[in-house]
Amino acid sequence: MTKTLIRFKAKLFRPAESEKAGSWTFLVLPKSASAKLPSRGMTAIEGTINGFPFQAALEPDGQKSHWLKVERKLSKSAGADAGDVVTLEIAPAGKDTEPEVPTDLRKAFAADPQARALWSEITPNARRDWIHWITSAKQEETRTRRIKNACSMLAAGKRRVCCFDRSGFYSKSLSAPKAAA
């Protein structure tokens, strides 16, 4: 089976709030391109940006589309910077990429071997949902409570976080970064 390439152009933006100014840019997929993907939630992709190959995970933008974080190394390789319009050809990745586990969740797993054991058995997609549920908390105390609850639920054998809107559309918990002026 051959992969269907999704071709589009998008403008690179610098995020308004970033931990390291200039360390990354982002783009928002046109809704027509996003609609061709298998999920409104986080989706692993592979493809090219200005002809340069890459693999990444698209994040849901809460508007039934996706956004892509473009690290500085990738934008340099693609010969693009904030303000430039880039050409992309993407397709869903053949293999699901492993999500990055936040430091506070990693520390909680170190203290809870039962939760960590089930975490290692669930799919990358399920792990991604748990991470999104935790990181979508707006307040630190909510995030801390969600980590504690996640460990408890995982230790009890719960493989999926219930009722989490993977697209962010209904809960408005996920969105693309705000672009710098």
Steps between C-alpha positions, in 0.01 A plus 500: 500500500641839404469803721294791380707816520330811629648808329455857623672831573501671837661802664752456782433703813713579802316423824407801714600318818797266481745376759786573259445787257572392144547132584197390297222607267165344421240472228130424498376252242222613269175330606484326160839335562419409859169341394694239301675371813365201692445687828409846631728421794879478506619327183845365413610602151794477265568709195695795369512872568644692204626161377685416826382171660377491860283308747287669764178495692226746409317650796126573495422872482156483664341620174473155333840544340865451601817699558865402461790609719802560275825480695778741395713217353213394269419855389870562425521177300187601310643850440206672668434733791206676666295688241591266214247286317616138481389209284414177677430147384388281790342162566407314818813328633533128448599456864350692791760729659565488873379811686736696725412438865502821707755509783240519778317193365829312462581574867155376606558174311836456672312498832219272374628178337148364439396808301830492311452131415162558335632817331763291323230259374252749354522638146677824413157639409363419846812650663450813289142532627613475863770764436253735329251460782769592752660786305166657406448603863502878527610515864800332662289346778267344241799357313643359825163343586472350150846344527405346835169375358669366185745297709216367712288406197792341314604303809140373519519379138324783316657520154321808363405833652121526478309764317800698377429703186809425288429788263456768767199627307232430757702567813718774348788346694739485204602774260779619275743751652423869459713657227734787589397836357 
